[in-house]
Amino acid sequence: MKVFGVSGSPIQDSNTDRALKAVLAATGMETEFIKLSDHVVAPCSACLGCVKTNRCVIQDDGNMLADKAKRADALVIAGFTPYSTLDSRTKAFIERLYPLRHNHGYMAGKPGAAVITSCMSEGNPQLPPAADMGVNAIQFYMMEEGMRFVGALKIEGTVPCIRCGFGDTCKMSGIKMLYGQAASIGSMGVRSFEHQPIALSGARELGQKLADALIALQTMKELRPNPTAGVTP
């Protein structure tokens, strides 16, 4: 059985990438990792040209990626949260899975999961619930397609202002906004997935949940009665 993982992060070897790969590895299944920034995927144009064919009319990499999702037994979507919502690449990928819905429901019944990287600290009432917003965008897609959402992994990302060169002096610095006026590049540093014990264990647990769901799904298929059994041709 195969698990297909898609990362919307444009940063090479990002926290999002590494967390997704950790989840995939923890499944113990055959896996495939795709980075959306390596491909061209336009958003849905709402033309409904896919209704009869289950294939988008836009000529880019979206159809290839949708085919991979269709053939896979499970799907993990990973993204990040600029301006406290799901990033545009990941959202465009989700929109381009719309052709798989019509008449057949090709994604229905498949296990699915989300991985979200966010700079917003959870539980702070002064900040938007960015991580939850990202998870919701993926979870609601999977629910609407009849998939089995098994869970989400939320990890802490690095504020872009850490590496822009002006994080300590810019009046719009995200470092100051998120961590207080006394915070600085030196005091905050880079947030690495590997240095987040809860996220590391969460990746292993999420991968195991996906594996368990796939095994249960396979067992159900094997136990399902064959309507043609005993029928003489």
BAPATOR-777086 format. One line per 8 residues: number of its first residue (from 1); for each residue x, y, z of N, C-alpha, C. Coordinates in pm, 1 decimal, always signed. Layout:
NUM	X/Y/Z/X/Y/Z/X/Y/Z; ... $
***
This chain:
1	+84.1/-119.0/+0.0/+0.0/+0.0/+0.0/+88.2/+124.9/+0.0; +40.7/+230.1/-63.1/+124.2/+348.2/-84.5/+62.6/+473.1/-23.0; +149.5/+552.9/+41.0/+109.4/+680.4/+100.7/+174.2/+792.6/+20.5; +93.3/+886.0/-25.6/+139.7/+998.7/-106.1/+145.6/+1123.1/-18.6; +264.1/+1186.2/-11.8/+281.9/+1305.9/+69.1/+317.3/+1426.0/-16.0; +250.9/+1538.6/+8.7/+269.9/+1659.9/-70.6/+303.0/+1776.3/+22.1; +413.4/+1846.5/-7.2/+453.5/+1962.1/+73.5/+437.5/+2090.7/-6.3; +370.7/+2189.1/+54.4/+353.2/+2319.2/-9.1/+461.9/+2419.2/+23.9 $
9	+558.8/+2380.9/+105.5/+664.5/+2474.9/+142.9/+760.7/+2497.5/+26.7; +792.6/+2624.2/-6.2/+888.2/+2651.6/-113.7/+1033.6/+2650.2/-67.1; +1055.7/+2642.0/+63.7/+1191.3/+2643.2/+118.7/+1253.7/+2504.8/+104.7; +1375.1/+2499.5/+53.0/+1443.3/+2372.2/+35.2/+1468.7/+2304.3/+169.5; +1431.6/+2177.5/+180.2/+1451.9/+2098.3/+301.9/+1396.9/+2170.7/+425.2; +1277.0/+2220.3/+414.2/+1215.0/+2300.5/+519.7/+1166.8/+2214.7/+635.8; +1128.3/+2280.7/+744.6/+1065.1/+2209.7/+856.1/+944.0/+2130.6/+807.6; +865.1/+2191.8/+720.8/+746.1/+2124.6/+667.9/+784.2/+1998.7/+591.9 $
17	+886.3/+2009.3/+506.3/+933.4/+1892.6/+430.6/+978.1/+1781.3/+524.1; +1060.8/+1816.2/+620.4/+1120.7/+1714.2/+706.9/+1016.2/+1650.5/+797.2; +920.9/+1730.0/+843.7/+813.8/+1673.8/+926.3/+727.6/+1578.2/+844.8; +694.6/+1617.7/+722.0/+615.9/+1529.8/+635.2/+690.6/+1399.8/+607.9; +819.2/+1410.0/+578.0/+897.9/+1289.2/+551.8/+903.3/+1198.7/+674.3; +907.0/+1258.1/+794.1/+906.9/+1177.8/+917.1/+775.4/+1102.7/+932.9; +664.7/+1168.7/+900.0/+534.1/+1102.0/+906.0/+529.4/+987.4/+805.8; +574.7/+1013.4/+684.1/+573.7/+909.5/+581.2/+658.6/+790.1/+623.1 $
25	+778.0/+816.5/+675.7/+866.4/+707.5/+717.5/+804.1/+624.2/+828.3; +730.4/+689.6/+917.4/+670.6/+620.0/+1031.5/+557.3/+526.7/+990.8; +506.4/+541.2/+868.2/+400.6/+449.8/+824.4/+454.0/+310.1/+797.7; +581.9/+300.3/+762.4/+638.1/+170.7/+726.7/+588.4/+119.2/+593.2; +517.7/+203.8/+519.6/+460.1/+166.3/+390.7/+545.3/+222.9/+276.6; +511.0/+185.9/+155.4/+568.8/+251.1/+39.5/+519.0/+395.3/+37.4; +607.9/+490.2/+12.2/+568.9/+631.1/+15.5/+624.9/+705.8/-104.7; +565.6/+820.7/-131.3/+617.3/+912.4/-232.7/+602.9/+1054.3/-180.6 $
33	+710.5/+1132.1/-192.7/+713.0/+1271.2/-147.4/+721.0/+1363.2/-268.7; +635.7/+1463.2/-271.3/+635.8/+1563.0/-378.9/+641.4/+1702.2/-317.2; +725.9/+1787.2/-375.4/+735.5/+1927.0/-331.8/+668.4/+2013.7/-438.3; +563.3/+2083.9/-400.0/+483.2/+2156.6/-497.0/+560.3/+2267.2/-568.3; +660.6/+2324.8/-503.4/+737.6/+2431.7/-567.2/+822.6/+2380.4/-683.0; +835.5/+2249.6/-695.5/+905.5/+2190.2/-809.6/+813.2/+2173.1/-930.2; +687.1/+2208.9/-914.5/+587.3/+2186.4/-1019.2/+504.3/+2312.5/-1041.8; +433.4/+2314.4/-1152.9/+343.6/+2425.2/-1185.3/+200.4/+2377.7/-1165.4 $
41	+132.0/+2437.3/-1068.5/-5.3/+2397.5/-1036.5/-89.4/+2523.8/-1019.6; -170.6/+2554.0/-1118.7/-259.9/+2669.4/-1110.1/-381.2/+2635.1/-1024.8; -445.9/+2734.6/-966.0/-568.9/+2707.4/-890.9/-683.5/+2671.6/-984.8; -787.6/+2614.8/-929.5/-907.9/+2581.2/-1005.7/-968.9/+2708.0/-1065.6; -1015.3/+2698.4/-1191.1/-1077.9/+2813.5/-1256.3/-1229.9/+2807.6/-1251.2; -1285.6/+2708.5/-1180.7/-1430.7/+2695.4/-1161.4/-1507.8/+2685.0/-1292.5; -1446.9/+2623.0/-1394.7/-1511.9/+2612.8/-1525.4/-1599.5/+2488.9/-1538.8; -1582.4/+2391.5/-1447.7/-1655.6/+2264.5/-1449.4/-1624.5/+2179.9/-1572.9 $
49	-1511.0/+2206.8/-1635.7/-1470.7/+2127.0/-1750.9/-1427.7/+1986.4/-1716.3; -1417.4/+1957.4/-1587.2/-1371.6/+1826.3/-1541.2/-1485.4/+1730.9/-1508.0; -1609.2/+1777.3/-1514.0/-1722.1/+1699.6/-1462.1/-1737.6/+1565.3/-1532.2; -1729.1/+1562.5/-1663.6/-1752.8/+1438.9/-1738.3/-1628.8/+1351.2/-1750.4; -1511.4/+1412.0/-1740.9/-1387.7/+1337.8/-1766.5/-1307.4/+1306.2/-1641.1; -1340.3/+1369.2/-1527.9/-1259.9/+1358.7/-1405.2/-1115.9/+1403.4/-1428.3; -1098.9/+1497.4/-1519.8/-965.4/+1547.5/-1551.4/-973.6/+1697.6/-1579.6; -882.2/+1773.0/-1518.9/-882.1/+1918.4/-1534.2/-839.3/+1958.4/-1675.3 $
57	-898.4/+2066.2/-1725.5/-864.5/+2114.2/-1859.5/-738.1/+2200.0/-1859.4; -691.7/+2242.7/-1741.9/-569.8/+2323.5/-1733.8/-449.4/+2235.0/-1763.2; -365.4/+2279.1/-1853.9/-249.8/+2200.4/-1896.2/-126.1/+2239.2/-1814.6; -112.8/+2177.9/-1698.5/+7.2/+2195.7/-1617.0/+29.0/+2067.6/-1538.0; +100.0/+2074.8/-1426.4/+131.8/+1953.9/-1350.0/+18.8/+1908.6/-1259.0; -89.6/+1983.5/-1253.6/-199.8/+1948.7/-1164.5/-259.2/+1812.6/-1192.7; -274.7/+1776.7/-1320.3/-332.3/+1646.8/-1354.0/-241.6/+1532.0/-1311.9; -111.2/+1549.5/-1330.0/-16.3/+1447.2/-1287.9/-24.3/+1424.0/-1137.5 $
65	-33.2/+1531.3/-1061.0/-41.1/+1519.1/-915.7/-174.5/+1459.8/-872.2; -282.0/+1497.4/-939.3/-412.7/+1439.1/-908.2/-413.0/+1289.3/-936.5; -346.9/+1248.1/-1044.2/-336.9/+1105.0/-1075.6/-262.6/+1030.2/-965.4; -157.7/+1091.7/-912.1/-82.9/+1028.5/-803.8/-169.9/+1013.7/-679.2; -247.9/+1117.6/-648.9/-338.4/+1110.7/-533.7/-444.5/+1003.1/-555.1; -494.0/+992.4/-676.0/-596.6/+893.1/-708.2/-543.1/+751.2/-691.4; -420.1/+727.9/-735.9/-362.4/+592.9/-730.0/-316.4/+554.8/-589.8; -283.6/+653.9/-507.6/-232.9/+625.8/-372.8/-344.6/+573.4/-283.3 $
73	-303.3/+501.4/-179.1/-399.8/+447.6/-83.1/-428.1/+544.8/+30.4; -337.0/+639.7/+53.4/-354.8/+740.6/+158.3/-285.1/+868.6/+114.7; -328.5/+980.7/+171.7/-276.2/+1111.4/+132.4/-242.6/+1194.5/+255.5; -120.8/+1251.2/+256.2/-80.4/+1345.1/+361.2/-47.9/+1478.3/+294.1; -115.8/+1582.8/+335.9/-94.8/+1715.8/+279.6/-27.4/+1803.0/+384.8; +85.4/+1864.4/+346.3/+161.8/+1948.5/+438.8/+171.6/+2090.0/+383.1; +147.7/+2187.6/+469.4/+157.2/+2326.2/+427.4/+199.4/+2416.4/+541.5; +200.5/+2546.4/+515.4/+235.2/+2643.6/+619.6/+131.4/+2755.1/+617.0 $
81	+145.6/+2853.2/+705.5/+35.4/+2947.9/+726.4/+76.2/+3094.7/+714.2; +108.1/+3143.7/+593.7/+130.5/+3287.3/+577.5/+0.6/+3363.5/+601.0; +7.2/+3470.9/+675.2/-111.3/+3550.0/+709.8/-221.7/+3463.4/+770.2; -178.9/+3365.8/+848.9/-270.5/+3284.7/+931.1/-372.1/+3204.6/+850.5; -333.2/+3162.7/+731.1/-419.8/+3074.2/+653.4/-332.1/+2980.8/+571.2; -391.4/+2881.2/+509.3/-312.8/+2783.9/+434.0/-246.4/+2849.8/+313.4; -121.0/+2814.3/+288.5/-45.2/+2874.4/+179.0/-107.7/+2845.7/+42.3; -77.3/+2929.4/-54.3/-144.6/+2925.0/-184.4/-110.2/+2801.0/-265.7 $
89	+12.7/+2752.0/-258.0/+47.9/+2631.7/-334.0/-33.4/+2511.7/-286.6; -38.7/+2493.8/-156.1/-113.1/+2380.3/-101.4/-261.3/+2393.2/-131.7; -313.4/+2514.4/-120.8/-455.3/+2535.9/-151.9/-483.9/+2506.7/-298.7; -394.6/+2549.6/-387.8/-414.0/+2523.1/-530.5/-412.9/+2373.0/-558.5; -322.8/+2300.4/-493.0/-318.6/+2154.5/-510.0/-450.8/+2091.5/-468.4; -502.4/+2133.2/-353.2/-630.1/+2078.9/-305.6/-741.6/+2108.8/-406.1; -744.3/+2231.6/-456.5/-847.2/+2267.9/-554.2/-838.7/+2181.1/-679.3; -717.2/+2144.4/-718.6/-699.5/+2066.8/-840.6/-731.4/+1918.9/-822.7 $
97	-764.8/+1879.0/-700.4/-815.3/+1743.6/-677.4/-966.3/+1736.5/-699.1; -1028.2/+1849.0/-724.6/-1173.6/+1855.1/-745.1/-1223.0/+1762.2/-856.1; -1149.4/+1743.7/-967.3/-1197.6/+1653.7/-1072.1/-1220.1/+1510.1/-1025.2; -1151.7/+1469.0/-920.2/-1164.1/+1331.1/-872.7/-1296.2/+1306.5/-800.6; -1370.2/+1410.8/-777.5/-1494.1/+1400.2/-700.6/-1612.9/+1349.9/-783.4; -1626.8/+1400.1/-904.3/-1749.8/+1384.3/-980.9/-1785.5/+1238.2/-1009.4; -1907.4/+1201.3/-974.9/-1969.0/+1072.7/-1009.7/-1904.5/+949.5/-946.7; -1773.6/+954.5/-919.5/-1703.2/+836.9/-869.4/-1653.9/+850.2/-725.7 $
105	-1618.0/+971.7/-684.7/-1562.5/+990.4/-550.7/-1435.4/+910.1/-531.8; -1336.2/+936.7/-616.8/-1214.7/+855.4/-616.6/-1135.0/+863.8/-486.7; -1150.0/+970.2/-409.3/-1074.2/+983.6/-284.9/-1151.4/+930.9/-164.4; -1278.2/+901.6/-180.7/-1362.8/+858.6/-68.6/-1309.3/+731.2/-4.9; -1309.8/+729.9/+127.9/-1267.8/+613.4/+203.1/-1119.4/+605.8/+232.2; -1039.0/+687.5/+165.1/-894.5/+681.8/+186.2/-855.8/+753.0/+315.8; -759.3/+698.6/+390.7/-707.5/+770.6/+507.2/-630.8/+895.2/+463.2; -641.3/+1000.6/+542.5/-569.8/+1123.3/+512.9/-523.7/+1192.3/+639.9 $
113	-423.1/+1278.9/+626.0/-369.1/+1350.5/+741.8/-312.9/+1484.4/+696.6; -288.5/+1571.7/+794.3/-235.7/+1705.4/+767.0/-109.7/+1730.2/+848.7; -17.6/+1806.1/+789.2/+100.6/+1856.6/+859.5/+103.4/+2007.2/+837.3; +108.5/+2083.9/+945.4/+105.3/+2229.8/+934.6/+219.3/+2291.9/+1015.5; +292.3/+2380.9/+949.2/+394.8/+2460.9/+1015.9/+342.4/+2603.0/+1034.5; +358.2/+2656.0/+1155.9/+310.6/+2791.0/+1184.0/+403.3/+2860.7/+1282.5; +419.4/+2991.5/+1264.5/+499.7/+3070.8/+1358.2/+417.7/+3120.5/+1475.9; +287.1/+3114.1/+1464.4/+199.4/+3164.9/+1569.6/+192.6/+3068.0/+1687.0 $
121	+225.2/+3114.7/+1804.9/+218.1/+3030.8/+1924.1/+73.2/+2998.3/+1955.8; +46.4/+2871.8/+1980.6/-90.3/+2830.9/+2011.8/-128.1/+2873.5/+2153.5; -254.2/+2903.7/+2172.7/-303.8/+2937.5/+2305.0/-292.1/+3083.1/+2342.3; -237.5/+3166.5/+2252.6/-225.5/+3309.8/+2279.7/-348.9/+3380.7/+2223.7; -436.8/+3432.1/+2309.9/-561.3/+3494.7/+2261.7/-537.7/+3622.1/+2181.7; -416.1/+3675.6/+2186.0/-385.3/+3797.2/+2111.9/-344.3/+3768.6/+1967.6; -328.1/+3640.7/+1934.5/-282.0/+3602.8/+1801.2/-384.5/+3513.5/+1732.0; -390.4/+3516.3/+1600.3/-483.8/+3429.5/+1527.5/-446.8/+3282.4/+1546.5 $
129	-545.1/+3192.0/+1543.9/-518.0/+3047.9/+1555.5/-470.4/+2992.5/+1421.8; -352.6/+3036.0/+1378.7/-305.0/+3006.8/+1243.4/-293.4/+2857.3/+1215.7; -234.6/+2783.1/+1309.9/-216.4/+2639.4/+1287.5/-350.2/+2569.3/+1270.0; -446.7/+2606.2/+1352.5/-579.9/+2546.2/+1340.8/-644.6/+2581.0/+1207.2; -622.9/+2703.5/+1160.5/-678.9/+2743.6/+1031.7/-620.5/+2659.0/+919.1; -490.7/+2633.2/+926.2/-427.1/+2550.2/+824.6/-477.4/+2407.3/+827.4; -486.1/+2350.8/+947.5/-537.3/+2214.4/+961.5/-680.4/+2205.9/+910.0; -762.5/+2303.4/+947.2/-902.9/+2301.0/+905.9/-918.1/+2297.8/+754.3 $
137	-835.7/+2375.1/+684.0/-845.7/+2379.7/+538.2/-822.7/+2241.8/+477.2; -726.8/+2168.3/+532.3/-697.4/+2033.8/+481.8/-801.2/+1933.6/+530.5; -833.5/+1940.8/+659.0/-929.4/+1846.2/+716.8/-1066.3/+1857.5/+650.0; -1111.6/+1979.8/+627.5/-1244.8/+1997.0/+569.2/-1248.4/+1947.9/+424.7; -1137.7/+1967.1/+350.9/-1131.6/+1909.0/+216.0/-1151.0/+1758.1/+223.5; -1076.6/+1693.1/+312.5/-1083.1/+1547.6/+322.5/-1220.9/+1500.3/+368.1; -1280.2/+1572.7/+461.0/-1414.3/+1537.1/+506.7/-1515.7/+1549.0/+392.7; -1505.6/+1655.9/+315.3/-1600.3/+1677.5/+206.2/-1585.3/+1573.7/+95.5 $
145	-1467.5/+1513.2/+84.8/-1445.9/+1409.3/-15.7/-1475.1/+1269.3/+37.9; -1517.6/+1260.5/+163.7/-1549.0/+1130.1/+220.7/-1427.8/+1050.6/+262.9; -1313.9/+1118.5/+279.8/-1193.4/+1051.5/+326.5/-1200.6/+1032.3/+477.9; -1112.3/+948.8/+529.4/-1103.6/+928.4/+674.1/-985.3/+1008.7/+727.0; -1014.0/+1122.9/+789.6/-908.0/+1208.2/+843.9/-860.7/+1148.6/+976.3; -733.6/+1106.2/+980.9/-684.6/+1037.0/+1100.5/-614.7/+1129.9/+1198.6; -578.8/+1251.8/+1155.1/-516.3/+1343.3/+1249.6/-424.4/+1444.0/+1183.0; -365.8/+1530.4/+1266.2/-280.1/+1637.9/+1216.4/-157.0/+1652.7/+1304.6 $
153	-49.8/+1697.9/+1243.3/+73.6/+1732.0/+1314.0/+97.2/+1881.1/+1296.9; +110.8/+1952.4/+1408.9/+138.3/+2095.5/+1405.2/+277.9/+2120.0/+1461.9; +360.1/+2190.0/+1383.8/+496.4/+2217.8/+1427.9/+522.1/+2368.3/+1424.9; +618.8/+2411.4/+1505.6/+652.0/+2553.5/+1514.3/+756.7/+2587.9/+1410.1; +727.0/+2687.6/+1328.9/+820.2/+2729.8/+1225.4/+900.6/+2852.1/+1265.6; +992.4/+2889.8/+1178.7/+1078.3/+3005.4/+1201.7/+1015.9/+3130.5/+1140.8; +1009.5/+3237.8/+1217.6/+957.1/+3364.6/+1166.4/+1045.4/+3411.1/+1049.7; +988.0/+3445.7/+934.3/+1069.2/+3490.0/+820.4/+1163.3/+3605.3/+854.1 $
161	+1122.4/+3689.4/+950.1/+1204.5/+3804.6/+988.2/+1338.8/+3763.1/+1048.9; +1351.6/+3638.5/+1089.6/+1478.4/+3589.7/+1143.6/+1587.7/+3595.2/+1037.3; +1550.4/+3570.3/+910.9/+1651.4/+3560.4/+805.4/+1643.4/+3670.5/+699.4; +1555.8/+3770.6/+720.3/+1542.6/+3875.1/+617.3/+1653.4/+3979.4/+625.2; +1717.5/+3992.0/+742.3/+1824.1/+4089.4/+759.2/+1783.8/+4214.9/+834.7; +1653.1/+4231.9/+857.9/+1605.3/+4352.6/+925.9/+1514.8/+4320.1/+1044.6; +1517.9/+4196.9/+1088.8/+1426.5/+4152.3/+1193.6/+1437.4/+4227.4/+1324.8; +1555.5/+4278.9/+1354.7/+1574.2/+4350.1/+1481.8/+1537.4/+4497.7/+1473.1 $
169	+1529.5/+4553.5/+1352.2/+1509.3/+4697.9/+1338.1/+1378.5/+4736.5/+1269.4; +1319.9/+4646.5/+1194.4/+1197.2/+4677.5/+1120.1/+1080.6/+4702.6/+1215.9; +1004.7/+4809.6/+1192.1/+892.3/+4840.3/+1280.9/+777.3/+4741.1/+1264.8; +779.5/+4661.2/+1157.5/+677.9/+4558.7/+1135.5/+731.2/+4419.2/+1166.0; +840.0/+4411.4/+1239.5/+906.5/+4283.7/+1265.9/+812.7/+4181.2/+1329.0; +805.8/+4065.3/+1267.1/+727.1/+3956.2/+1324.2/+786.7/+3903.2/+1452.4; +917.3/+3920.8/+1470.0/+982.8/+3877.5/+1593.9/+924.8/+3954.6/+1711.8; +913.5/+4085.4/+1696.5/+858.4/+4169.1/+1803.8/+709.6/+4140.7/+1824.2 $
177	+637.9/+4122.6/+1714.5/+494.0/+4100.9/+1723.7/+462.0/+3970.8/+1797.1; +537.9/+3865.9/+1766.9/+507.8/+3734.4/+1823.1/+567.6/+3712.2/+1961.1; +687.3/+3768.0/+1983.6/+760.1/+3732.5/+2105.3/+788.2/+3849.6/+2199.0; +742.3/+3970.4/+2164.1/+761.8/+4084.6/+2251.6/+872.8/+4176.8/+2204.9; +869.7/+4300.8/+2252.7/+964.2/+4402.8/+2207.8/+1108.3/+4371.9/+2246.3; +1126.4/+4291.2/+2349.3/+1263.0/+4258.4/+2391.8/+1323.6/+4146.0/+2309.3; +1243.8/+4078.2/+2230.0/+1292.2/+3964.9/+2151.1/+1381.9/+4012.9/+2037.6; +1476.1/+3928.0/+1999.6/+1569.1/+3961.6/+1892.2/+1602.5/+3836.0/+1812.6 $
185	+1670.3/+3856.1/+1699.9/+1713.5/+3742.0/+1619.7/+1800.5/+3649.6/+1703.5; +1891.6/+3708.8/+1778.7/+1981.9/+3628.6/+1860.8/+1911.3/+3550.4/+1969.3; +1810.0/+3609.6/+2030.1/+1742.3/+3542.1/+2141.3/+1642.9/+3436.7/+2093.9; +1589.0/+3450.9/+1973.2/+1487.3/+3358.2/+1924.7/+1547.5/+3246.5/+1839.9; +1630.0/+3283.4/+1743.5/+1695.2/+3183.2/+1660.2/+1598.7/+3107.1/+1570.1; +1653.3/+3001.9/+1508.8/+1578.0/+2920.0/+1414.0/+1505.3/+2808.7/+1487.3; +1380.0/+2786.7/+1450.8/+1300.1/+2678.6/+1507.8/+1315.5/+2555.0/+1419.3; +1377.7/+2450.7/+1470.2/+1401.3/+2329.5/+1392.9/+1305.3/+2219.0/+1435.2 $
193	+1249.1/+2148.8/+1338.7/+1158.3/+2037.2/+1367.0/+1224.4/+1934.2/+1457.4; +1352.5/+1907.5/+1433.4/+1422.9/+1803.9/+1509.3/+1443.9/+1840.5/+1655.3; +1427.5/+1967.7/+1690.3/+1444.3/+2012.7/+1828.4/+1310.4/+2032.7/+1899.6; +1205.4/+1975.3/+1843.3/+1071.9/+1984.1/+1902.9/+1024.5/+1843.0/+1939.5; +1051.1/+1800.1/+2063.0/+1019.3/+1662.3/+2103.1/+873.5/+1623.1/+2081.8; +782.4/+1714.7/+2110.5/+640.3/+1682.3/+2093.3/+608.6/+1659.3/+1945.8; +667.6/+1741.2/+1859.3/+644.6/+1725.3/+1715.7/+706.0/+1595.4/+1664.4; +823.1/+1560.4/+1713.9/+888.4/+1436.0/+1671.4/+803.4/+1314.5/+1706.5 $
201	+756.6/+1310.4/+1830.5/+672.3/+1197.6/+1871.5/+538.1/+1202.5/+1798.9; +488.3/+1323.9/+1773.3/+362.9/+1337.9/+1700.4/+372.8/+1285.8/+1558.2; +488.9/+1305.1/+1494.5/+509.1/+1254.2/+1358.6/+504.8/+1102.1/+1356.9; +569.5/+1041.8/+1455.3/+567.6/+894.6/+1463.5/+425.9/+843.4/+1488.2; +355.3/+909.5/+1577.3/+218.6/+866.3/+1609.3/+125.4/+882.2/+1489.2; +140.5/+992.6/+1416.3/+54.2/+1014.8/+1300.9/+82.8/+912.5/+1191.2; +210.4/+882.8/+1170.6/+245.0/+780.6/+1073.0/+187.4/+645.3/+1109.0; +189.9/+612.1/+1237.8/+134.3/+484.4/+1282.7/-17.0/+481.8/+1265.6 $
209	-82.1/+594.4/+1291.3/-227.5/+601.5/+1271.2/-263.7/+577.0/+1124.9; -184.9/+633.7/+1035.5/-209.5/+611.0/+893.4/-190.9/+464.2/+857.9; -84.0/+404.3/+910.9/-59.0/+262.4/+884.1/-172.0/+176.2/+937.7; -215.7/+204.5/+1059.4/-326.0/+127.5/+1118.9/-453.2/+140.7/+1035.3; -480.2/+262.2/+988.4/-600.3/+284.6/+907.7/-592.5/+209.4/+775.4; -473.6/+205.2/+716.1/-456.8/+133.3/+590.1/-471.3/-17.0/+609.0; -413.9/-67.6/+717.3/-425.2/-211.1/+745.5/-570.8/-249.0/+769.5; -641.8/-164.9/+845.6/-783.4/-191.5/+871.6/-864.2/-187.7/+742.4 $
217	-830.8/-93.7/+655.1/-901.0/-82.3/+527.3/-876.4/-205.0/+440.7; -752.2/-251.5/+439.0/-719.4/-370.3/+360.9/-790.0/-493.6/+415.6; -795.4/-504.4/+548.7/-863.8/-617.9/+611.4/-1012.1/-618.5/+576.4; -1073.9/-501.3/+578.1/-1215.5/-491.0/+542.2/-1239.3/-535.2/+398.1; -1148.1/-497.1/+308.5/-1162.4/-536.1/+168.4/-1151.7/-687.5/+152.6; -1060.5/-748.2/+228.4/-1040.7/-892.4/+217.8/-1158.6/-970.0/+274.1; -1225.3/-913.2/+376.2/-1338.2/-981.6/+438.8/-1470.1/-955.5/+367.0; -1470.5/-856.4/+279.1/-1594.3/-821.4/+210.3/-1636.7/-935.6/+117.2 $
225	-1762.5/-977.6/+123.4/-1808.8/-1087.8/+37.8/-1794.7/-1054.1/-110.2; -1755.6/-1153.0/-187.8/-1743.1/-1136.6/-332.3/-1877.1/-1169.8/-396.6; -1946.1/-1071.8/-456.2/-2080.0/-1096.9/-510.5/-2081.5/-1196.0/-625.9; -1963.1/-1219.6/-686.9/-1958.2/-1312.7/-800.1/-1914.7/-1452.4/-759.1; -1883.0/-1469.7/-628.8/-1836.8/-1601.3/-583.2/-1947.3/-1704.8/-600.1; -1912.8/-1817.9/-656.1/-2008.6/-1926.8/-672.2/-2101.3/-1912.0/-790.6; -2083.5/-1803.7/-867.7/-2169.2/-1781.9/-984.1/-2108.5/-1850.5/-1105.4; -2185.6/-1935.2/-1170.5/-2137.9/-2006.5/-1288.3/-2155.1/-1919.2/-1411.9 $
233	-2047.7/-1895.5/-1484.5/-2057.4/-1809.3/-1602.9/-2138.9/-1875.0/-1714.5 $
***
